[in-house]
Amino acid sequence: MPTRPRPAFHRPAPRRFQRFFLLLSGLWIATVLFLNNQPGSVFKTPRVYLLPHIDKFAHFLFYGIMAALLWRATVPGPGEFRRPPVRRPALFVLLVPALVGAIDEINQLFIVGRSADWGDWLTDVAGAGFVVAMGVLMYGRRSEKGGVQKGGA
């Protein structure tokens, strides 16, 4: 079967973009850890508690963003002809936020006005898991549409 030329938007991202997203991931992780190292009095403003469980939403969002940046840094672009399986990068993208979340929750035991919570850690993992699940679904769908071999997950 003859191959068609690929449009420009299907070409894989250059390695420098992957390095850029890896740098952004590191900066995001540092920002999350910095914010979570603040004493509890910093976050005890009346505005924060207008919505119930807003802290869970923040955990889901922050760790979801972390996973999205890591995904972009580690998973190959959609234009590569023979992409490797996505299992290993997906596992990495899920484990790093889970580990950072665990370190963060353990660290909060030693910070005045903060407490460790299993619910927060599970929400961290859920945010990262949601991004990984969406990434795996989109990765496979792009493979099928573009005639590219399926990466498999």
N, CA, C and O atoms as a GROMACS GRO file, in nm:
protein
  612
    1MET      N    1   0.084  -0.117   0.000
    1MET     CA    2   0.000   0.000   0.000
    1MET      C    3   0.089   0.124   0.000
    1MET      O    4   0.176   0.137   0.086
    2PRO      N    5   0.070   0.216  -0.094
    2PRO     CA    6   0.154   0.335  -0.099
    2PRO      C    7   0.126   0.426   0.020
    2PRO      O    8   0.013   0.436   0.068
    3THR      N    9   0.230   0.490   0.066
    3THR     CA   10   0.214   0.580   0.180
    3THR      C   11   0.187   0.721   0.128
    3THR      O   12   0.244   0.765   0.029
    4ARG      N   13   0.099   0.788   0.198
    4ARG     CA   14   0.068   0.926   0.164
    4ARG      C   15   0.161   1.018   0.241
    4ARG      O   16   0.205   0.984   0.351
    5PRO      N   17   0.191   1.134   0.185
    5PRO     CA   18   0.270   1.230   0.264
    5PRO      C   19   0.188   1.278   0.384
    5PRO      O   20   0.068   1.301   0.373
    6ARG      N   21   0.255   1.291   0.494
    6ARG     CA   22   0.188   1.334   0.616
    6ARG      C   23   0.177   1.485   0.622
    6ARG      O   24   0.271   1.556   0.586
    7PRO      N   25   0.062   1.536   0.668
    7PRO     CA   26   0.052   1.682   0.689
    7PRO      C   27   0.149   1.725   0.798
    7PRO      O   28   0.195   1.644   0.878
    8ALA      N   29   0.179   1.854   0.799
    8ALA     CA   30   0.277   1.908   0.893
    8ALA      C   31   0.236   1.883   1.038
    8ALA      O   32   0.322   1.861   1.123
    9PHE      N   33   0.105   1.887   1.070
    9PHE     CA   34   0.064   1.872   1.208
    9PHE      C   35   0.076   1.728   1.257
    9PHE      O   36   0.057   1.702   1.376
   10HIS      N   37   0.106   1.632   1.168
   10HIS     CA   38   0.126   1.493   1.209
   10HIS      C   39   0.273   1.458   1.228
   10HIS      O   40   0.305   1.345   1.265
   11ARG      N   41   0.361   1.551   1.205
   11ARG     CA   42   0.503   1.523   1.224
   11ARG      C   43   0.535   1.522   1.374
   11ARG      O   44   0.477   1.599   1.450
   12PRO      N   45   0.626   1.434   1.415
   12PRO     CA   46   0.656   1.428   1.559
   12PRO      C   47   0.724   1.557   1.606
   12PRO      O   48   0.796   1.624   1.531
   13ALA      N   49   0.699   1.588   1.731
   13ALA     CA   50   0.761   1.706   1.790
   13ALA      C   51   0.910   1.682   1.805
   13ALA      O   52   0.952   1.572   1.841
   14PRO      N   53   0.991   1.784   1.778
   14PRO     CA   54   1.136   1.767   1.797
   14PRO      C   55   1.170   1.739   1.943
   14PRO      O   56   1.093   1.772   2.034
   15ARG      N   57   1.285   1.677   1.964
   15ARG     CA   58   1.330   1.643   2.100
   15ARG      C   59   1.337   1.765   2.191
   15ARG      O   60   1.314   1.754   2.311
   16ARG      N   61   1.368   1.881   2.133
   16ARG     CA   62   1.380   1.999   2.220
   16ARG      C   63   1.247   2.032   2.287
   16ARG      O   64   1.246   2.084   2.398
   17PHE      N   65   1.134   2.002   2.220
   17PHE     CA   66   1.004   2.024   2.283
   17PHE      C   67   0.982   1.926   2.397
   17PHE      O   68   0.924   1.961   2.500
   18GLN      N   69   1.029   1.803   2.379
   18GLN     CA   70   1.017   1.706   2.488
   18GLN      C   71   1.100   1.751   2.607
   18GLN      O   72   1.056   1.740   2.721
   19ARG      N   73   1.220   1.801   2.581
   19ARG     CA   74   1.304   1.853   2.690
   19ARG      C   75   1.239   1.974   2.756
   19ARG      O   76   1.245   1.989   2.878
   20PHE      N   77   1.176   2.059   2.676
   20PHE     CA   78   1.107   2.177   2.729
   20PHE      C   79   0.994   2.133   2.823
   20PHE      O   80   0.979   2.190   2.932
   21PHE      N   81   0.915   2.035   2.783
   21PHE     CA   82   0.806   1.988   2.868
   21PHE      C   83   0.858   1.914   2.990
   21PHE      O   84   0.793   1.915   3.094
   22LEU      N   85   0.973   1.851   2.979
   22LEU     CA   86   1.034   1.788   3.096
   22LEU      C   87   1.077   1.896   3.196
   22LEU      O   88   1.060   1.880   3.317
   23LEU      N   89   1.133   2.005   3.145
   23LEU     CA   90   1.169   2.118   3.231
   23LEU      C   91   1.044   2.178   3.296
   23LEU      O   92   1.045   2.207   3.416
   24LEU      N   93   0.938   2.197   3.218
   24LEU     CA   94   0.812   2.249   3.275
   24LEU      C   95   0.758   2.155   3.381
   24LEU      O   96   0.706   2.200   3.483
   25SER      N   97   0.770   2.025   3.358
   25SER     CA   98   0.725   1.927   3.458
   25SER      C   99   0.802   1.944   3.589
   25SER      O  100   0.743   1.944   3.697
   26GLY      N  101   0.933   1.958   3.578
   26GLY     CA  102   1.015   1.977   3.697
   26GLY      C  103   0.978   2.106   3.771
   26GLY      O  104   0.972   2.107   3.894
   27LEU      N  105   0.955   2.212   3.696
   27LEU     CA  106   0.915   2.339   3.759
   27LEU      C  107   0.778   2.326   3.825
   27LEU      O  108   0.756   2.380   3.933
   28TRP      N  109   0.686   2.255   3.760
   28TRP     CA  110   0.553   2.236   3.818
   28TRP      C  111   0.562   2.154   3.947
   28TRP      O  112   0.495   2.186   4.046
   29ILE      N  113   0.642   2.049   3.946
   29ILE     CA  114   0.659   1.967   4.067
   29ILE      C  115   0.718   2.052   4.179
   29ILE      O  116   0.673   2.043   4.294
   30ALA      N  117   0.817   2.134   4.147
   30ALA     CA  118   0.877   2.221   4.249
   30ALA      C  119   0.774   2.320   4.302
   30ALA      O  120   0.771   2.348   4.422
   31THR      N  121   0.690   2.374   4.214
   31THR     CA  122   0.586   2.468   4.257
   31THR      C  123   0.486   2.401   4.349
   31THR      O  124   0.448   2.457   4.452
   32VAL      N  125   0.442   2.281   4.313
   32VAL     CA  126   0.346   2.208   4.396
   32VAL      C  127   0.406   2.179   4.533
   32VAL      O  128   0.340   2.198   4.635
   33LEU      N  129   0.530   2.133   4.536
   33LEU     CA  130   0.594   2.103   4.664
   33LEU      C  131   0.615   2.230   4.746
   33LEU      O  132   0.601   2.227   4.869
   34PHE      N  133   0.649   2.341   4.681
   34PHE     CA  134   0.665   2.468   4.753
   34PHE      C  135   0.533   2.511   4.815
   34PHE      O  136   0.528   2.548   4.932
   35LEU      N  137   0.425   2.507   4.736
   35LEU     CA  138   0.294   2.549   4.788
   35LEU      C  139   0.249   2.459   4.903
   35LEU      O  140   0.188   2.506   4.998
   36ASN      N  141   0.279   2.331   4.894
   36ASN     CA  142   0.237   2.239   4.999
   36ASN      C  143   0.326   2.244   5.122
   36ASN      O  144   0.295   2.181   5.223
   37ASN      N  145   0.437   2.316   5.115
   37ASN     CA  146   0.524   2.332   5.231
   37ASN      C  147   0.488   2.455   5.313
   37ASN      O  148   0.554   2.484   5.413
   38GLN      N  149   0.385   2.527   5.272
   38GLN     CA  150   0.345   2.647   5.346
   38GLN      C  151   0.265   2.608   5.470
   38GLN      O  152   0.192   2.509   5.467
   39PRO      N  153   0.279   2.683   5.579
   39PRO     CA  154   0.202   2.653   5.700
   39PRO      C  155   0.052   2.660   5.672
   39PRO      O  156   0.008   2.726   5.578
   40GLY      N  157  -0.026   2.592   5.755
   40GLY     CA  158  -0.170   2.588   5.736
   40GLY      C  159  -0.236   2.723   5.743
   40GLY      O  160  -0.341   2.743   5.682
   41SER      N  161  -0.178   2.818   5.816
   41SER     CA  162  -0.239   2.950   5.831
   41SER      C  163  -0.243   3.027   5.699
   41SER      O  164  -0.326   3.116   5.683
   42VAL      N  165  -0.157   2.993   5.605
   42VAL     CA  166  -0.155   3.062   5.476
   42VAL      C  167  -0.283   3.034   5.398
   42VAL      O  168  -0.332   3.121   5.326
   43PHE      N  169  -0.339   2.913   5.412
   43PHE     CA  170  -0.454   2.873   5.333
   43PHE      C  171  -0.587   2.885   5.406
   43PHE      O  172  -0.691   2.850   5.350
   44LYS      N  173  -0.587   2.934   5.529
   44LYS     CA  174  -0.710   2.940   5.607
   44LYS      C  175  -0.785   3.071   5.585
   44LYS      O  176  -0.820   3.139   5.682
   45THR      N  177  -0.809   3.107   5.462
   45THR     CA  178  -0.887   3.228   5.434
   45THR      C  179  -1.032   3.187   5.411
   45THR      O  180  -1.057   3.076   5.364
   46PRO      N  181  -1.127   3.274   5.444
   46PRO     CA  182  -1.269   3.238   5.428
   46PRO      C  183  -1.306   3.207   5.282
   46PRO      O  184  -1.395   3.125   5.258
   47ARG      N  185  -1.240   3.269   5.185
   47ARG     CA  186  -1.274   3.247   5.044
   47ARG      C  187  -1.249   3.102   5.004
   47ARG      O  188  -1.325   3.048   4.922
   48VAL      N  189  -1.147   3.039   5.058
   48VAL     CA  190  -1.110   2.904   5.017
   48VAL      C  191  -1.218   2.804   5.055
   48VAL      O  192  -1.238   2.706   4.983
   49TYR      N  193  -1.287   2.826   5.164
   49TYR     CA  194  -1.381   2.727   5.214
   49TYR      C  195  -1.527   2.757   5.179
   49TYR      O  196  -1.617   2.702   5.242
   50LEU      N  197  -1.552   2.844   5.081
   50LEU     CA  198  -1.690   2.868   5.038
   50LEU      C  199  -1.749   2.744   4.971
   50LEU      O  200  -1.867   2.715   4.986
   51LEU      N  201  -1.666   2.671   4.898
   51LEU     CA  202  -1.711   2.547   4.834
   51LEU      C  203  -1.659   2.428   4.914
   51LEU      O  204  -1.541   2.424   4.950
   52PRO      N  205  -1.746   2.331   4.942
   52PRO     CA  206  -1.698   2.214   5.016
   52PRO      C  207  -1.603   2.131   4.930
   52PRO      O  208  -1.623   2.116   4.809
   53HIS      N  209  -1.501   2.079   4.991
   53HIS     CA  210  -1.402   1.992   4.926
   53HIS      C  211  -1.327   2.059   4.812
   53HIS      O  212  -1.286   1.992   4.717
   54ILE      N  213  -1.310   2.190   4.819
   54ILE     CA  214  -1.236   2.260   4.714
   54ILE      C  215  -1.090   2.215   4.713
   54ILE      O  216  -1.024   2.220   4.609
   55ASP      N  217  -1.040   2.171   4.828
   55ASP     CA  218  -0.901   2.124   4.833
   55ASP      C  219  -0.884   1.996   4.750
   55ASP      O  220  -0.778   1.975   4.690
   56LYS      N  221  -0.985   1.912   4.746
   56LYS     CA  222  -0.977   1.790   4.664
   56LYS      C  223  -0.972   1.826   4.515
   56LYS      O  224  -0.898   1.766   4.438
   57PHE      N  225  -1.052   1.925   4.477
   57PHE     CA  226  -1.050   1.971   4.339
   57PHE      C  227  -0.912   2.027   4.304
   57PHE      O  228  -0.861   2.002   4.194
   58ALA      N  229  -0.854   2.102   4.397
   58ALA     CA  230  -0.720   2.159   4.373
   58ALA      C  231  -0.616   2.048   4.357
   58ALA      O  232  -0.531   2.054   4.269
   59HIS      N  233  -0.624   1.945   4.442
   59HIS     CA  234  -0.531   1.832   4.430
   59HIS      C  235  -0.548   1.764   4.294
   59HIS      O  236  -0.449   1.736   4.226
   60PHE      N  237  -0.671   1.737   4.255
   60PHE     CA  238  -0.700   1.671   4.127
   60PHE      C  239  -0.643   1.754   4.012
   60PHE      O  240  -0.579   1.700   3.922
   61LEU      N  241  -0.666   1.884   4.016
   61LEU     CA  242  -0.621   1.973   3.909
   61LEU      C  243  -0.468   1.984   3.905
   61LEU      O  244  -0.409   1.971   3.798
   62PHE      N  245  -0.406   2.007   4.019
   62PHE     CA  246  -0.260   2.026   4.021
   62PHE      C  247  -0.186   1.901   3.976
   62PHE      O  248  -0.090   1.909   3.899
   63TYR      N  249  -0.230   1.785   4.024
   63TYR     CA  250  -0.161   1.662   3.987
   63TYR      C  251  -0.200   1.616   3.847
   63TYR      O  252  -0.124   1.544   3.782
   64GLY      N  253  -0.318   1.656   3.799
   64GLY     CA  254  -0.354   1.631   3.661
   64GLY      C  255  -0.266   1.711   3.565
   64GLY      O  256  -0.223   1.660   3.462
   65ILE      N  257  -0.241   1.837   3.600
   65ILE     CA  258  -0.151   1.920   3.519
   65ILE      C  259  -0.011   1.861   3.519
   65ILE      O  260   0.056   1.858   3.416
   66MET      N  261   0.033   1.815   3.635
   66MET     CA  262   0.165   1.752   3.645
   66MET      C  263   0.173   1.632   3.550
   66MET      O  264   0.271   1.615   3.478
   67ALA      N  265   0.070   1.548   3.550
   67ALA     CA  266   0.069   1.431   3.464
   67ALA      C  267   0.064   1.471   3.316
   67ALA      O  268   0.128   1.407   3.233
   68ALA      N  269  -0.011   1.575   3.283
   68ALA     CA  270  -0.020   1.618   3.143
   68ALA      C  271   0.117   1.667   3.093
   68ALA      O  272   0.156   1.637   2.980
   69LEU      N  273   0.187   1.740   3.175
   69LEU     CA  274   0.321   1.787   3.135
   69LEU      C  275   0.418   1.669   3.120
   69LEU      O  276   0.496   1.665   3.026
   70LEU      N  277   0.411   1.575   3.214
   70LEU     CA  278   0.496   1.457   3.204
   70LEU      C  279   0.460   1.373   3.082
   70LEU      O  280   0.548   1.318   3.016
   71TRP      N  281   0.331   1.362   3.052
   71TRP     CA  282   0.287   1.286   2.935
   71TRP      C  283   0.346   1.346   2.808
   71TRP      O  284   0.399   1.274   2.723
   72ARG      N  285   0.336   1.478   2.797
   72ARG     CA  286   0.387   1.545   2.678
   72ARG      C  287   0.539   1.531   2.667
   72ARG      O  288   0.594   1.529   2.557
   73ALA      N  289   0.605   1.521   2.780
   73ALA     CA  290   0.751   1.509   2.779
   73ALA      C  291   0.798   1.367   2.748
   73ALA      O  292   0.910   1.349   2.699
   74THR      N  293   0.716   1.266   2.774
   74THR     CA  294   0.765   1.129   2.761
   74THR      C  295   0.703   1.048   2.649
   74THR      O  296   0.766   0.954   2.600
   75VAL      N  297   0.582   1.080   2.606
   75VAL     CA  298   0.514   1.001   2.502
   75VAL      C  299   0.549   1.056   2.365
   75VAL      O  300   0.542   1.178   2.345
   76PRO      N  301   0.585   0.970   2.270
   76PRO     CA  302   0.620   1.016   2.136
   76PRO      C  303   0.504   1.087   2.068
   76PRO      O  304   0.387   1.065   2.101
   77GLY      N  305   0.537   1.171   1.971
   77GLY     CA  306   0.437   1.246   1.897
   77GLY      C  307   0.350   1.156   1.810
   77GLY      O  308   0.385   1.041   1.786
   78PRO      N  309   0.238   1.209   1.763
   78PRO     CA  310   0.143   1.128   1.686
   78PRO      C  311   0.190   1.093   1.546
   78PRO      O  312   0.130   1.006   1.483
   79GLY      N  313   0.294   1.156   1.494
   79GLY     CA  314   0.335   1.132   1.356
   79GLY      C  315   0.439   1.024   1.336
   79GLY      O  316   0.473   0.993   1.222
   80GLU      N  317   0.490   0.964   1.441
   80GLU     CA  318   0.592   0.862   1.424
   80GLU      C  319   0.530   0.736   1.366
   80GLU      O  320   0.422   0.695   1.409
   81PHE      N  321   0.597   0.676   1.270
   81PHE     CA  322   0.540   0.560   1.201
   81PHE      C  323   0.532   0.439   1.292
   81PHE      O  324   0.427   0.376   1.304
   82ARG      N  325   0.641   0.407   1.356
   82ARG     CA  326   0.642   0.290   1.445
   82ARG      C  327   0.664   0.338   1.588
   82ARG      O  328   0.777   0.346   1.636
   83ARG      N  329   0.556   0.370   1.652
   83ARG     CA  330   0.567   0.418   1.789
   83ARG      C  331   0.580   0.301   1.885
   83ARG      O  332   0.519   0.196   1.864
   84PRO      N  333   0.658   0.319   1.988
   84PRO     CA  334   0.668   0.212   2.087
   84PRO      C  335   0.538   0.203   2.167
   84PRO      O  336   0.458   0.296   2.166
   85PRO      N  337   0.518   0.093   2.236
   85PRO     CA  338   0.398   0.082   2.321
   85PRO      C  339   0.396   0.194   2.424
   85PRO      O  340   0.500   0.241   2.470
   86VAL      N  341   0.276   0.235   2.459
   86VAL     CA  342   0.259   0.348   2.549
   86VAL      C  343   0.255   0.305   2.695
   86VAL      O  344   0.245   0.390   2.784
   87ARG      N  345   0.263   0.176   2.723
   87ARG     CA  346   0.250   0.126   2.860
   87ARG      C  347   0.356   0.184   2.954
   87ARG      O  348   0.325   0.233   3.062
   88ARG      N  349   0.481   0.177   2.912
   88ARG     CA  350   0.590   0.221   3.000
   88ARG      C  351   0.582   0.371   3.031
   88ARG      O  352   0.590   0.408   3.148
   89PRO      N  353   0.567   0.458   2.929
   89PRO     CA  354   0.553   0.600   2.963
   89PRO      C  355   0.428   0.629   3.045
   89PRO      O  356   0.430   0.714   3.134
   90ALA      N  357   0.318   0.557   3.018
   90ALA     CA  358   0.195   0.580   3.094
   90ALA      C  359   0.216   0.542   3.241
   90ALA      O  360   0.170   0.613   3.330
   91LEU      N  361   0.285   0.433   3.265
   91LEU     CA  362   0.314   0.393   3.402
   91LEU      C  363   0.402   0.497   3.472
   91LEU      O  364   0.380   0.531   3.588
   92PHE      N  365   0.503   0.546   3.400
   92PHE     CA  366   0.591   0.649   3.454
   92PHE      C  367   0.511   0.775   3.489
   92PHE      O  368   0.527   0.832   3.596
   93VAL      N  369   0.424   0.816   3.396
   93VAL     CA  370   0.344   0.939   3.417
   93VAL      C  371   0.248   0.921   3.533
   93VAL      O  372   0.212   1.020   3.598
   94LEU      N  373   0.204   0.801   3.560
   94LEU     CA  374   0.116   0.777   3.673
   94LEU      C  375   0.193   0.766   3.804
   94LEU      O  376   0.147   0.814   3.908
   95LEU      N  377   0.310   0.704   3.801
   95LEU     CA  378   0.386   0.682   3.924
   95LEU      C  379   0.453   0.808   3.978
   95LEU      O  380   0.461   0.826   4.100
   96VAL      N  381   0.501   0.895   3.890
   96VAL     CA  382   0.570   1.015   3.939
   96VAL      C  383   0.476   1.104   4.021
   96VAL      O  384   0.512   1.140   4.133
   97PRO      N  385   0.356   1.141   3.971
   97PRO     CA  386   0.266   1.219   4.057
   97PRO      C  387   0.224   1.143   4.184
   97PRO      O  388   0.206   1.205   4.288
   98ALA      N  389   0.208   1.010   4.175
   98ALA     CA  390   0.172   0.934   4.295
   98ALA      C  391   0.284   0.943   4.398
   98ALA      O  392   0.257   0.957   4.518
   99LEU      N  393   0.408   0.934   4.353
   99LEU     CA  394   0.522   0.943   4.444
   99LEU      C  395   0.536   1.085   4.501
   99LEU      O  396   0.559   1.102   4.621
  100VAL      N  397   0.521   1.185   4.416
  100VAL     CA  398   0.529   1.324   4.464
  100VAL      C  399   0.417   1.351   4.564
  100VAL      O  400   0.439   1.416   4.666
  101GLY      N  401   0.297   1.300   4.535
  101GLY     CA  402   0.185   1.318   4.628
  101GLY      C  403   0.211   1.250   4.761
  101GLY      O  404   0.178   1.305   4.866
  102ALA      N  405   0.269   1.130   4.758
  102ALA     CA  406   0.299   1.058   4.883
  102ALA      C  407   0.404   1.135   4.963
  102ALA      O  408   0.391   1.150   5.085
  103ILE      N  409   0.508   1.182   4.895
  103ILE     CA  410   0.612   1.261   4.964
  103ILE      C  411   0.551   1.386   5.024
  103ILE      O  412   0.583   1.424   5.137
  104ASP      N  413   0.462   1.450   4.948
  104ASP     CA  414   0.397   1.572   4.996
  104ASP      C  415   0.312   1.544   5.120
  104ASP      O  416   0.319   1.620   5.216
  105GLU      N  417   0.235   1.438   5.118
  105GLU     CA  418   0.149   1.409   5.233
  105GLU      C  419   0.230   1.372   5.356
  105GLU      O  420   0.195   1.411   5.467
  106ILE      N  421   0.337   1.297   5.338
  106ILE     CA  422   0.424   1.263   5.452
  106ILE      C  423   0.491   1.389   5.505
  106ILE      O  424   0.502   1.407   5.627
  107ASN      N  425   0.534   1.477   5.415
  107ASN     CA  426   0.598   1.603   5.456
  107ASN      C  427   0.501   1.691   5.535
  107ASN      O  428   0.544   1.763   5.626
  108GLN      N  429   0.372   1.685   5.503
  108GLN     CA  430   0.275   1.770   5.572
  108GLN      C  431   0.256   1.730   5.719
  108GLN      O  432   0.204   1.808   5.798
  109LEU      N  433   0.299   1.609   5.754
  109LEU     CA  434   0.294   1.569   5.895
  109LEU      C  435   0.382   1.658   5.982
  109LEU      O  436   0.357   1.674   6.102
  110PHE      N  437   0.486   1.715   5.921
  110PHE     CA  438   0.584   1.794   5.997
  110PHE      C  439   0.566   1.944   5.980
  110PHE      O  440   0.650   2.021   6.026
  111ILE      N  441   0.458   1.988   5.917
  111ILE     CA  442   0.434   2.129   5.894
  111ILE      C  443   0.321   2.175   5.985
  111ILE      O  444   0.216   2.112   5.993
  112VAL      N  445   0.345   2.287   6.055
  112VAL     CA  446   0.248   2.340   6.150
  112VAL      C  447   0.118   2.375   6.078
  112VAL      O  448   0.120   2.444   5.976
  113GLY      N  449   0.007   2.329   6.131
  113GLY     CA  450  -0.124   2.362   6.075
  113GLY      C  451  -0.164   2.278   5.955
  113GLY      O  452  -0.270   2.303   5.896
  114ARG      N  453  -0.084   2.180   5.918
  114ARG     CA  454  -0.118   2.093   5.804
  114ARG      C  455  -0.130   1.950   5.855
  114ARG      O  456  -0.076   1.916   5.960
  115SER      N  457  -0.200   1.869   5.781
  115SER     CA  458  -0.214   1.728   5.818
  115SER      C  459  -0.211   1.642   5.693
  115SER      O  460  -0.253   1.685   5.586
  116ALA      N  461  -0.162   1.520   5.708
  116ALA     CA  462  -0.161   1.426   5.597
  116ALA      C  463  -0.299   1.363   5.586
  116ALA      O  464  -0.366   1.338   5.686
  117ASP      N  465  -0.340   1.337   5.463
  117ASP     CA  466  -0.474   1.281   5.441
  117ASP      C  467  -0.468   1.183   5.325
  117ASP      O  468  -0.422   1.216   5.216
  118TRP      N  469  -0.515   1.060   5.350
  118TRP     CA  470  -0.518   0.959   5.244
  118TRP      C  471  -0.606   1.006   5.129
  118TRP      O  472  -0.578   0.977   5.013
  119GLY      N  473  -0.712   1.077   5.162
  119GLY     CA  474  -0.803   1.127   5.059
  119GLY      C  475  -0.734   1.221   4.962
  119GLY      O  476  -0.759   1.218   4.842
  120ASP      N  477  -0.645   1.306   5.015
  120ASP     CA  478  -0.569   1.396   4.928
  120ASP      C  479  -0.480   1.317   4.834
  120ASP      O  480  -0.472   1.347   4.715
  121TRP      N  481  -0.412   1.215   4.888
  121TRP     CA  482  -0.322   1.136   4.803
  121TRP      C  483  -0.401   1.060   4.697
  121TRP      O  484  -0.359   1.053   4.581
  122LEU      N  485  -0.514   1.003   4.735
  122LEU     CA  486  -0.597   0.932   4.636
  122LEU      C  487  -0.649   1.028   4.529
  122LEU      O  488  -0.661   0.990   4.412
  123THR      N  489  -0.679   1.151   4.567
  123THR     CA  490  -0.722   1.250   4.469
  123THR      C  491  -0.608   1.288   4.377
  123THR      O  492  -0.629   1.310   4.258
  124ASP      N  493  -0.486   1.295   4.430
  124ASP     CA  494  -0.368   1.321   4.346
  124ASP      C  495  -0.354   1.212   4.240
  124ASP      O  496  -0.336   1.241   4.122
  125VAL      N  497  -0.364   1.087   4.283
  125VAL     CA  498  -0.352   0.974   4.192
  125VAL      C  499  -0.468   0.973   4.092
  125VAL      O  500  -0.449   0.939   3.975
  126ALA      N  501  -0.587   1.009   4.137
  126ALA     CA  502  -0.703   1.013   4.047
  126ALA      C  503  -0.684   1.119   3.939
  126ALA      O  504  -0.717   1.095   3.823
  127GLY      N  505  -0.630   1.236   3.975
  127GLY     CA  506  -0.605   1.340   3.876
  127GLY      C  507  -0.504   1.295   3.772
  127GLY      O  508  -0.523   1.316   3.652
  128ALA      N  509  -0.396   1.233   3.817
  128ALA     CA  510  -0.295   1.181   3.725
  128ALA      C  511  -0.352   1.066   3.642
  128ALA      O  512  -0.326   1.056   3.523
  129GLY      N  513  -0.430   0.979   3.706
  129GLY     CA  514  -0.489   0.866   3.636
  129GLY      C  515  -0.587   0.910   3.528
  129GLY      O  516  -0.593   0.848   3.421
  130PHE      N  517  -0.662   1.014   3.554
  130PHE     CA  518  -0.756   1.067   3.454
  130PHE      C  519  -0.680   1.114   3.331
  130PHE      O  520  -0.720   1.084   3.218
  131VAL      N  521  -0.572   1.188   3.352
  131VAL     CA  522  -0.493   1.238   3.239
  131VAL      C  523  -0.430   1.122   3.162
  131VAL      O  524  -0.430   1.123   3.039
  132VAL      N  525  -0.378   1.023   3.233
  132VAL     CA  526  -0.317   0.908   3.166
  132VAL      C  527  -0.422   0.832   3.086
  132VAL      O  528  -0.396   0.793   2.972
  133ALA      N  529  -0.540   0.812   3.144
  133ALA     CA  530  -0.647   0.741   3.072
  133ALA      C  531  -0.686   0.816   2.945
  133ALA      O  532  -0.702   0.755   2.839
  134MET      N  533  -0.702   0.948   2.955
  134MET     CA  534  -0.735   1.027   2.837
  134MET      C  535  -0.622   1.022   2.734
  134MET      O  536  -0.647   1.013   2.614
  135GLY      N  537  -0.499   1.026   2.781
  135GLY     CA  538  -0.385   1.019   2.689
  135GLY      C  539  -0.378   0.887   2.616
  135GLY      O  540  -0.352   0.884   2.496
  136VAL      N  541  -0.402   0.778   2.688
  136VAL     CA  542  -0.398   0.645   2.625
  136VAL      C  543  -0.510   0.633   2.522
  136VAL      O  544  -0.489   0.580   2.413
  137LEU      N  545  -0.628   0.682   2.556
  137LEU     CA  546  -0.739   0.676   2.461
  137LEU      C  547  -0.710   0.759   2.336
  137LEU      O  548  -0.734   0.713   2.224
  138MET      N  549  -0.660   0.878   2.354
  138MET     CA  550  -0.630   0.964   2.239
  138MET      C  551  -0.513   0.908   2.158
  138MET      O  552  -0.512   0.919   2.035
  139TYR      N  553  -0.417   0.848   2.224
  139TYR     CA  554  -0.301   0.790   2.158
  139TYR      C  555  -0.344   0.679   2.063
  139TYR      O  556  -0.299   0.673   1.949
  140GLY      N  557  -0.430   0.590   2.112
  140GLY     CA  558  -0.480   0.481   2.029
  140GLY      C  559  -0.569   0.530   1.917
  140GLY      O  560  -0.562   0.478   1.806
  141ARG      N  561  -0.651   0.629   1.944
  141ARG     CA  562  -0.743   0.682   1.844
  141ARG      C  563  -0.666   0.749   1.731
  141ARG      O  564  -0.702   0.733   1.614
  142ARG      N  565  -0.563   0.824   1.764
  142ARG     CA  566  -0.482   0.887   1.661
  142ARG      C  567  -0.414   0.782   1.574
  142ARG      O  568  -0.402   0.800   1.452
  143SER      N  569  -0.371   0.674   1.637
  143SER     CA  570  -0.304   0.568   1.562
  143SER      C  571  -0.398   0.507   1.460
  143SER      O  572  -0.359   0.482   1.346
  144GLU      N  573  -0.524   0.483   1.500
  144GLU     CA  574  -0.619   0.422   1.410
  144GLU      C  575  -0.659   0.517   1.297
  144GLU      O  576  -0.671   0.474   1.182
  145LYS      N  577  -0.679   0.645   1.327
  145LYS     CA  578  -0.720   0.742   1.225
  145LYS      C  579  -0.609   0.768   1.124
  145LYS      O  580  -0.636   0.776   1.004
  146GLY      N  581  -0.487   0.782   1.170
  146GLY     CA  582  -0.379   0.821   1.083
  146GLY      C  583  -0.315   0.705   1.010
  146GLY      O  584  -0.219   0.727   0.936
  147GLY      N  585  -0.363   0.585   1.025
  147GLY     CA  586  -0.304   0.471   0.958
  147GLY      C  587  -0.172   0.431   1.020
  147GLY      O  588  -0.094   0.358   0.958
  148VAL      N  589  -0.147   0.477   1.137
  148VAL     CA  590  -0.021   0.447   1.206
  148VAL      C  591  -0.044   0.324   1.290
  148VAL      O  592  -0.155   0.300   1.338
  149GLN      N  593   0.058   0.245   1.309
  149GLN     CA  594   0.044   0.125   1.392
  149GLN      C  595   0.003   0.164   1.532
  149GLN      O  596   0.052   0.262   1.588
  150LYS      N  597  -0.086   0.088   1.588
  150LYS     CA  598  -0.136   0.116   1.722
  150LYS      C  599  -0.026   0.092   1.824
  150LYS      O  600   0.039  -0.013   1.823
  151GLY      N  601  -0.006   0.191   1.916
  151GLY     CA  602   0.096   0.179   2.019
  151GLY      C  603   0.060   0.076   2.124
  151GLY      O  604   0.148   0.015   2.184
  152GLY      N  605  -0.067   0.056   2.145
  152GLY     CA  606  -0.112  -0.047   2.238
  152GLY      C  607  -0.095  -0.008   2.382
  152GLY      O  608   0.012   0.036   2.425
  153ALA      N  609  -0.200  -0.024   2.455
  153ALA     CA  610  -0.195  -0.001   2.597
  153ALA      C  611  -0.276  -0.106   2.668
  153ALA      O  612  -0.285  -0.104   2.791
   0.00000   0.00000   0.00000
